[in-house]
Amino acid sequence: MSKVDKDKLFRIAFLNQGKVYELFCSGVCTSGLLGFVEASGLMLGDKDSLVVDPTEEKLRDEFDGVEVLHLPMHSVLRVEQVRKKGQAVIRDRESGEKVTPFPIQPGTRRSP
């Protein structure tokens, strides 16, 4: 990985248990697991820092110790390369999101 690659920052939005999670990470790529997207270098803030937003604390607790997050490809809504880190959030799916995931049912086959 070059120095330029180390400076990259991504915001990734994905569906998790009916909610939209938006996290920041330093790496996003296709996973070695078929059908998954890999998010690495999660940036969730320090555990010792003052908690201003309870959502940030919930995210820290949920993803504590996670080195690489493997997300099902169909749950990923958006990946953006950004200049600076913002606030990680959890939103309700019905909160005005304009992006709708493509409906995929695994294991269904079309007859010839």
TIRO-2110 file (N, C-alpha, C; in Angstrom, 1 decimal):
// TIRO-2110
0.8, -1.2, 0.0, N, 1, A
0.0, 0.0, 0.0, CA, 1, A
0.9, 1.2, 0.0, C, 1, A
0.7, 2.1, -0.9, N, 2, A
1.5, 3.4, -1.0, CA, 2, A
1.0, 4.4, 0.0, C, 2, A
1.8, 5.5, 0.2, N, 3, A
1.4, 6.5, 1.2, CA, 3, A
0.1, 7.2, 0.8, C, 3, A
-0.1, 7.3, -0.5, N, 4, A
-1.4, 7.9, -1.0, CA, 4, A
-2.6, 7.0, -0.6, C, 4, A
-2.4, 5.7, -0.7, N, 5, A
-3.5, 4.8, -0.4, CA, 5, A
-3.8, 4.8, 1.1, C, 5, A
-2.8, 5.0, 2.0, N, 6, A
-3.0, 5.1, 3.4, CA, 6, A
-3.8, 6.3, 3.8, C, 6, A
-3.7, 7.4, 3.0, N, 7, A
-4.4, 8.6, 3.3, CA, 7, A
-5.9, 8.6, 2.9, C, 7, A
-6.3, 7.5, 2.2, N, 8, A
-7.7, 7.5, 1.8, CA, 8, A
-8.7, 7.3, 2.9, C, 8, A
-9.8, 7.8, 2.8, N, 9, A
-10.9, 7.7, 3.8, CA, 9, A
-12.2, 7.5, 3.1, C, 9, A
-13.0, 6.5, 3.6, N, 10, A
-14.2, 6.2, 2.9, CA, 10, A
-15.4, 6.3, 3.9, C, 10, A
-16.5, 6.6, 3.4, N, 11, A
-17.8, 6.6, 4.2, CA, 11, A
-18.6, 5.5, 3.5, C, 11, A
-19.0, 4.5, 4.3, N, 12, A
-19.8, 3.4, 3.7, CA, 12, A
-21.1, 3.3, 4.4, C, 12, A
-22.2, 3.2, 3.6, N, 13, A
-23.6, 3.1, 4.2, CA, 13, A
-24.1, 1.7, 3.8, C, 13, A
-24.6, 1.0, 4.8, N, 14, A
-25.1, -0.3, 4.6, CA, 14, A
-26.3, -0.6, 5.5, C, 14, A
-27.1, -1.6, 5.1, N, 15, A
-28.3, -2.0, 5.9, CA, 15, A
-27.9, -3.1, 6.9, C, 15, A
-28.3, -2.9, 8.1, N, 16, A
-28.1, -3.9, 9.2, CA, 16, A
-29.3, -3.9, 10.1, C, 16, A
-30.0, -5.0, 10.1, N, 17, A
-31.1, -5.3, 10.9, CA, 17, A
-32.2, -4.2, 10.8, C, 17, A
-32.5, -3.8, 9.5, N, 18, A
-33.5, -2.9, 9.2, CA, 18, A
-33.1, -1.4, 9.4, C, 18, A
-31.9, -1.1, 9.7, N, 19, A
-31.4, 0.2, 9.9, CA, 19, A
-30.3, 0.5, 8.9, C, 19, A
-30.1, 1.8, 8.6, N, 20, A
-29.0, 2.2, 7.8, CA, 20, A
-27.8, 2.6, 8.6, C, 20, A
-26.7, 2.0, 8.5, N, 21, A
-25.5, 2.3, 9.3, CA, 21, A
-24.6, 3.1, 8.3, C, 21, A
-23.9, 4.1, 8.8, N, 22, A
-23.0, 4.9, 8.0, CA, 22, A
-21.7, 5.0, 8.9, C, 22, A
-20.6, 4.4, 8.4, N, 23, A
-19.4, 4.3, 9.1, CA, 23, A
-18.3, 4.9, 8.2, C, 23, A
-17.1, 5.2, 8.9, N, 24, A
-15.9, 5.7, 8.2, CA, 24, A
-14.9, 4.6, 8.4, C, 24, A
-14.1, 4.4, 7.3, N, 25, A
-13.0, 3.4, 7.3, CA, 25, A
-11.9, 3.8, 6.4, C, 25, A
-10.8, 3.2, 6.5, N, 26, A
-9.6, 3.5, 5.7, CA, 26, A
-9.5, 2.6, 4.5, C, 26, A
-10.2, 1.5, 4.4, N, 27, A
-10.1, 0.7, 3.2, CA, 27, A
-11.5, 0.0, 2.9, C, 27, A
-11.8, -0.1, 1.6, N, 28, A
-12.9, -0.8, 1.1, CA, 28, A
-12.5, -1.5, -0.2, C, 28, A
-12.9, -2.8, -0.2, N, 29, A
-12.6, -3.6, -1.4, CA, 29, A
-13.5, -4.8, -1.5, C, 29, A
-13.4, -5.6, -2.6, N, 30, A
-14.2, -6.8, -2.6, CA, 30, A
-13.5, -7.8, -1.7, C, 30, A
-14.3, -8.6, -1.0, N, 31, A
-13.8, -9.6, -0.1, CA, 31, A
-13.4, -10.9, -0.7, C, 31, A
-12.5, -11.6, 0.0, N, 32, A
-12.2, -13.0, -0.5, CA, 32, A
-13.4, -13.9, -0.4, C, 32, A
-14.4, -13.5, 0.4, N, 33, A
-15.6, -14.3, 0.5, CA, 33, A
-16.5, -13.8, -0.6, C, 33, A
-17.0, -14.8, -1.4, N, 34, A
-17.8, -14.5, -2.6, CA, 34, A
-19.1, -13.7, -2.2, C, 34, A
-19.3, -12.6, -2.8, N, 35, A
-20.5, -11.8, -2.6, CA, 35, A
-20.5, -10.9, -1.4, C, 35, A
-19.3, -10.6, -0.9, N, 36, A
-19.1, -9.7, 0.2, CA, 36, A
-18.2, -8.5, -0.1, C, 36, A
-18.4, -7.4, 0.6, N, 37, A
-17.6, -6.2, 0.5, CA, 37, A
-16.8, -6.1, 1.8, C, 37, A
-15.5, -5.8, 1.7, N, 38, A
-14.7, -5.8, 2.9, CA, 38, A
-14.4, -4.3, 3.3, C, 38, A
-14.7, -4.0, 4.5, N, 39, A
-14.4, -2.6, 5.1, CA, 39, A
-13.4, -2.8, 6.2, C, 39, A
-12.2, -2.2, 6.1, N, 40, A
-11.2, -2.3, 7.1, CA, 40, A
-10.8, -1.0, 7.6, C, 40, A
-10.1, -1.0, 8.8, N, 41, A
-9.7, 0.3, 9.4, CA, 41, A
-10.9, 1.1, 9.9, C, 41, A
-11.8, 0.5, 10.5, N, 42, A
-13.0, 1.3, 11.0, CA, 42, A
-12.6, 2.4, 12.0, C, 42, A
-13.2, 3.6, 11.8, N, 43, A
-12.9, 4.7, 12.6, CA, 43, A
-14.1, 5.1, 13.4, C, 43, A
-14.1, 4.7, 14.7, N, 44, A
-15.3, 4.9, 15.5, CA, 44, A
-15.0, 5.8, 16.7, C, 44, A
-13.9, 6.4, 16.8, N, 45, A
-13.6, 7.2, 18.0, CA, 45, A
-13.0, 6.4, 19.1, C, 45, A
-12.4, 7.1, 20.0, N, 46, A
-11.7, 6.5, 21.1, CA, 46, A
-12.7, 6.1, 22.2, C, 46, A
-12.4, 5.0, 22.9, N, 47, A
-13.3, 4.6, 24.0, CA, 47, A
-13.1, 5.5, 25.2, C, 47, A
-12.0, 6.2, 25.3, N, 48, A
-11.7, 7.0, 26.4, CA, 48, A
-12.2, 8.4, 26.3, C, 48, A
-12.6, 8.8, 25.0, N, 49, A
-13.1, 10.1, 24.8, CA, 49, A
-14.5, 10.4, 25.4, C, 49, A
-14.8, 11.6, 25.6, N, 50, A
-16.1, 12.0, 26.1, CA, 50, A
-17.2, 11.7, 25.1, C, 50, A
-18.3, 11.0, 25.5, N, 51, A
-19.3, 10.6, 24.6, CA, 51, A
-20.3, 11.8, 24.5, C, 51, A
-20.4, 12.3, 23.2, N, 52, A
-21.3, 13.4, 23.0, CA, 52, A
-22.6, 12.8, 22.4, C, 52, A
-22.4, 11.8, 21.5, N, 53, A
-23.6, 11.2, 20.8, CA, 53, A
-23.7, 9.7, 21.2, C, 53, A
-24.8, 9.3, 21.8, N, 54, A
-25.0, 7.9, 22.2, CA, 54, A
-24.9, 6.9, 21.1, C, 54, A
-25.2, 7.4, 19.8, N, 55, A
-25.0, 6.5, 18.7, CA, 55, A
-23.6, 6.1, 18.5, C, 55, A
-22.7, 7.0, 18.6, N, 56, A
-21.3, 6.7, 18.5, CA, 56, A
-20.8, 5.6, 19.5, C, 56, A
-21.3, 5.8, 20.7, N, 57, A
-21.0, 4.8, 21.8, CA, 57, A
-21.6, 3.4, 21.4, C, 57, A
-22.8, 3.4, 20.9, N, 58, A
-23.4, 2.1, 20.5, CA, 58, A
-22.6, 1.5, 19.4, C, 58, A
-22.2, 2.3, 18.4, N, 59, A
-21.4, 1.7, 17.3, CA, 59, A
-20.0, 1.2, 17.8, C, 59, A
-19.4, 1.9, 18.7, N, 60, A
-18.1, 1.5, 19.3, CA, 60, A
-18.3, 0.1, 20.0, C, 60, A
-19.4, 0.0, 20.8, N, 61, A
-19.6, -1.3, 21.5, CA, 61, A
-19.9, -2.4, 20.5, C, 61, A
-20.7, -2.1, 19.5, N, 62, A
-21.1, -3.2, 18.5, CA, 62, A
-19.9, -3.7, 17.7, C, 62, A
-19.0, -2.8, 17.3, N, 63, A
-17.9, -3.1, 16.4, CA, 63, A
-16.6, -3.2, 17.2, C, 63, A
-16.6, -3.2, 18.5, N, 64, A
-15.4, -3.3, 19.3, CA, 64, A
-14.6, -4.6, 19.0, C, 64, A
-13.3, -4.4, 18.6, N, 65, A
-12.5, -5.5, 18.3, CA, 65, A
-12.6, -6.0, 16.9, C, 65, A
-13.4, -5.4, 16.0, N, 66, A
-13.6, -5.8, 14.7, CA, 66, A
-12.4, -5.2, 13.8, C, 66, A
-11.7, -6.1, 13.2, N, 67, A
-10.6, -5.7, 12.3, CA, 67, A
-11.0, -5.4, 10.9, C, 67, A
-11.8, -6.4, 10.4, N, 68, A
-12.3, -6.3, 9.0, CA, 68, A
-13.8, -6.6, 9.1, C, 68, A
-14.6, -5.8, 8.5, N, 69, A
-16.1, -6.0, 8.4, CA, 69, A
-16.4, -6.5, 7.0, C, 69, A
-17.0, -7.7, 6.9, N, 70, A
-17.4, -8.3, 5.7, CA, 70, A
-18.9, -8.1, 5.5, C, 70, A
-19.3, -7.3, 4.6, N, 71, A
-20.7, -7.0, 4.4, CA, 71, A
-21.3, -7.6, 3.2, C, 71, A
-22.5, -8.2, 3.3, N, 72, A
-23.1, -8.8, 2.1, CA, 72, A
-23.2, -7.7, 1.0, C, 72, A
-22.9, -8.0, -0.2, N, 73, A
-22.8, -7.0, -1.3, CA, 73, A
-24.2, -6.3, -1.5, C, 73, A
-25.3, -7.1, -1.3, N, 74, A
-26.6, -6.5, -1.5, CA, 74, A
-27.0, -5.6, -0.4, C, 74, A
-26.3, -5.6, 0.8, N, 75, A
-26.7, -4.7, 1.9, CA, 75, A
-25.9, -3.3, 1.8, C, 75, A
-24.9, -3.3, 0.9, N, 76, A
-24.2, -2.0, 0.8, CA, 76, A
-25.0, -1.0, -0.1, C, 76, A
-25.3, 0.1, 0.5, N, 77, A
-26.0, 1.1, -0.3, CA, 77, A
-25.1, 2.1, -1.0, C, 77, A
-24.0, 2.5, -0.4, N, 78, A
-23.1, 3.5, -1.0, CA, 78, A
-21.8, 3.5, -0.4, C, 78, A
-20.8, 3.7, -1.2, N, 79, A
-19.4, 3.9, -0.7, CA, 79, A
-18.9, 5.2, -1.3, C, 79, A
-18.4, 6.1, -0.5, N, 80, A
-17.8, 7.4, -0.9, CA, 80, A
-16.4, 7.6, -0.4, C, 80, A
-15.6, 8.1, -1.2, N, 81, A
-14.3, 8.5, -0.7, CA, 81, A
-14.4, 10.0, -0.3, C, 81, A
-14.0, 10.3, 0.9, N, 82, A
-14.3, 11.6, 1.5, CA, 82, A
-12.9, 12.2, 1.9, C, 82, A
-12.9, 13.5, 2.2, N, 83, A
-11.7, 14.2, 2.6, CA, 83, A
-11.5, 14.1, 4.1, C, 83, A
-12.6, 14.2, 4.9, N, 84, A
-12.4, 14.2, 6.3, CA, 84, A
-13.5, 13.3, 7.0, C, 84, A
-13.2, 12.8, 8.2, N, 85, A
-14.2, 12.0, 8.9, CA, 85, A
-15.3, 12.9, 9.5, C, 85, A
-16.5, 12.3, 9.4, N, 86, A
-17.6, 13.0, 10.0, CA, 86, A
-18.2, 12.1, 11.1, C, 86, A
-19.5, 12.3, 11.4, N, 87, A
-20.1, 11.6, 12.5, CA, 87, A
-20.7, 10.2, 11.9, C, 87, A
-20.4, 9.2, 12.6, N, 88, A
-21.0, 7.9, 12.3, CA, 88, A
-22.4, 7.9, 12.8, C, 88, A
-23.3, 7.3, 12.0, N, 89, A
-24.7, 7.4, 12.3, CA, 89, A
-25.4, 6.1, 12.1, C, 89, A
-26.6, 5.9, 12.8, N, 90, A
-27.5, 4.8, 12.5, CA, 90, A
-28.9, 5.5, 12.3, C, 90, A
-29.5, 5.2, 11.1, N, 91, A
-30.8, 5.8, 10.8, CA, 91, A
-31.8, 4.8, 10.5, C, 91, A
-33.1, 5.1, 10.7, N, 92, A
-34.1, 4.2, 10.3, CA, 92, A
-34.1, 4.1, 8.8, C, 92, A
-34.5, 3.0, 8.3, N, 93, A
-34.5, 2.8, 6.8, CA, 93, A
-35.5, 3.7, 6.2, C, 93, A
-36.6, 4.1, 6.8, N, 94, A
-37.7, 4.9, 6.2, CA, 94, A
-37.4, 6.4, 6.5, C, 94, A
-36.2, 6.8, 6.8, N, 95, A
-36.0, 8.2, 7.1, CA, 95, A
-35.7, 9.1, 5.9, C, 95, A
-36.4, 8.8, 4.8, N, 96, A
-36.2, 9.6, 3.6, CA, 96, A
-35.0, 9.2, 2.7, C, 96, A
-34.5, 8.0, 2.9, N, 97, A
-33.4, 7.5, 2.1, CA, 97, A
-33.9, 7.4, 0.7, C, 97, A
-33.2, 7.9, -0.3, N, 98, A
-33.5, 7.9, -1.7, CA, 98, A
-33.0, 6.7, -2.4, C, 98, A
-32.1, 5.9, -1.7, N, 99, A
-31.5, 4.8, -2.3, CA, 99, A
-32.2, 3.5, -1.8, C, 99, A
-32.7, 2.7, -2.7, N, 100, A
-33.4, 1.5, -2.4, CA, 100, A
-32.5, 0.3, -2.9, C, 100, A
-32.2, -0.6, -2.0, N, 101, A
-31.4, -1.8, -2.5, CA, 101, A
-32.2, -2.6, -3.5, C, 101, A
-31.5, -3.2, -4.4, N, 102, A
-32.1, -4.1, -5.4, CA, 102, A
-32.5, -5.4, -4.7, C, 102, A
-33.8, -5.8, -4.8, N, 103, A
-34.3, -7.0, -4.1, CA, 103, A
-33.7, -8.2, -4.7, C, 103, A
-32.9, -9.0, -3.9, N, 104, A
-32.3, -10.2, -4.3, CA, 104, A
-32.7, -11.3, -3.4, C, 104, A
-33.2, -12.4, -3.9, N, 105, A
-33.5, -13.6, -3.1, CA, 105, A
-32.4, -14.6, -3.4, C, 105, A
-31.5, -14.9, -2.4, N, 106, A
-30.5, -15.9, -2.7, CA, 106, A
-31.1, -17.3, -2.9, C, 106, A
-30.5, -18.0, -3.8, N, 107, A
-30.9, -19.4, -4.1, CA, 107, A
-32.1, -19.6, -5.0, C, 107, A
-32.7, -18.5, -5.5, N, 108, A
-33.8, -18.7, -6.5, CA, 108, A
-33.2, -18.8, -7.9, C, 108, A
-33.8, -19.7, -8.6, N, 109, A
-33.3, -19.9, -10.0, CA, 109, A
-34.4, -19.7, -11.0, C, 109, A
-34.0, -19.2, -12.1, N, 110, A
-35.0, -18.9, -13.2, CA, 110, A
-35.1, -20.2, -14.0, C, 110, A
-36.2, -20.6, -14.4, N, 111, A
-36.3, -21.8, -15.3, CA, 111, A
-36.0, -21.4, -16.7, C, 111, A
-35.4, -22.3, -17.5, N, 112, A
-35.0, -22.0, -18.9, CA, 112, A
-36.2, -21.9, -19.8, C, 112, A
END
